Amino acid sequence: MNHPIHQVRSVEVVEPYMLRVQFADDTEQIIYLKPVLAGELYGPLLDLELFNQVAVDPEVKTLVWPNGADFDPATLHDWPEHKDAFAARAKEWERVSA
C-alpha cells in the first residue's frame, strides 16, 4: 500500500484558532483547531498567545508550537476526513484530565 507523504509549506493564523495551511502539493486547508485543543499537549494551545506562535518545522515540514505540540501533516492535509474523530478524542482527553 502506497501512502503519500504530505509536507506543510506555510501556515497563517487567519482567525483565533483558525489556520490557513498550504502544502507542498499546492493544496490548502483552512483548519479550525479549537475543538481539538484539550489534554496535556494540545490544551495549552487554548492560550492564543501560544497558539499564534505556530510555525512550520523546517525538518519534518509540519506545524509545531513552542510547547512541543505538533500535528501529523497527513492528518492536516486531509483534515475534513479526520476532524470529527480528532474532536471526539479531545473530549476523552478532557475527561481524563478533569
C-alpha positions in Angstrom: 0.0 0.0 0.0 1.4 3.4 -1.0 0.6 6.4 1.2 1.5 9.9 0.0 3.9 11.9 2.2 2.5 15.4 2.8 4.5 18.4 3.8 3.4 21.8 5.1 4.8 24.7 3.0 3.3 27.6 5.0 0.9 28.5 7.8 -1.0 31.6 8.6 -3.3 32.4 11.5 -6.5 33.8 9.9 -8.7 34.0 13.0 -8.5 32.8 16.6 -7.7 29.0 16.5 -8.1 29.0 12.7 -5.1 28.4 10.3 -4.6 28.5 6.6 -2.2 25.7 5.9 -0.6 25.3 2.5 1.0 22.1 1.4 3.8 21.2 -0.9 1.3 19.6 -3.4 -0.2 23.1 -3.9 -3.3 22.3 -1.9 -4.6 24.3 1.1 -6.8 23.7 4.1 -8.5 26.1 6.4 -8.4 24.4 9.8 -10.3 25.4 12.9 -8.4 23.7 15.7 -10.3 24.8 18.9 -12.4 21.6 19.1 -9.3 19.5 19.4 -7.3 21.7 21.9 -7.6 19.6 25.0 -5.3 17.4 27.1 -1.8 17.9 28.3 -0.2 18.5 24.9 -2.9 20.5 23.0 -4.8 22.1 25.9 -2.1 24.8 26.4 -2.8 26.0 22.8 -6.1 27.5 24.1 -3.8 30.4 25.2 -4.0 32.5 22.0 -0.5 33.9 22.7 0.9 30.4 22.5 -1.4 29.3 19.7 -0.3 32.2 17.5 3.3 31.0 17.7 2.6 28.2 15.3 5.4 27.6 12.8 6.4 25.1 10.2 9.2 22.7 11.4 12.0 23.0 8.8 12.9 19.4 9.0 9.6 17.4 9.2 7.5 20.1 7.4 4.6 20.1 9.8 3.0 22.5 12.3 4.8 22.9 15.6 4.4 25.1 18.7 7.0 26.0 21.4 5.4 23.7 23.9 6.1 20.6 21.7 2.7 20.2 20.2 2.5 19.2 16.6 0.2 17.5 14.1 0.8 14.8 11.5 0.9 16.6 8.2 -1.2 13.8 6.6 -3.9 14.5 9.1 -3.8 18.2 8.4 -3.8 17.6 4.6 -7.0 15.5 4.9 -8.5 17.5 7.8 -12.1 17.2 6.8 -11.8 13.4 7.0 -10.2 13.5 10.4 -11.6 16.4 12.3 -14.6 14.7 13.9 -12.6 11.7 15.2 -9.9 14.1 16.5 -12.5 16.2 18.3 -14.0 13.1 19.8 -10.6 12.0 21.2 -10.1 15.6 22.6 -13.3 15.1 24.6 -11.8 11.9 26.0 -8.6 13.8 26.9 -10.7 16.4 28.7 -12.5 13.7 30.8 -9.2 12.1 31.7 -7.6 15.4 32.9 -10.7 16.5 34.8 
